[in-house]
Amino acid sequence: MRLTDIMSSMGLAGWTVTAMVLFILVYVVQALWTFSPRNRELMARGANMPLDDDLRVAPAQALPTPSQDSRPVGPAN
């Protein structure tokens, strides 16, 4: 039995259709959210951000600092 026989008998074609439908659904939802009238002000501010030199954006909430008991992150030295 060849590999092509094994792969063709697995019935994987349905997954490609499912992935395409999911991709199209996410794309349509994102487009609707982007062009929604309630987001017009947010999009206008984002579009003008490179031109607005005086804009001060508050920094995001800082992540909590790790405690002294936690293990170090990264490769061991």
Protein Blocks (a to p, Z undefined) as FASTA:
>chain_A
ZZklmmmmnopmmmmmmmmmmmmmmmmmmmmmmmpmklmmmmmmmmmmmmmmkbccdddd
ddddddfkbccedjdZZ
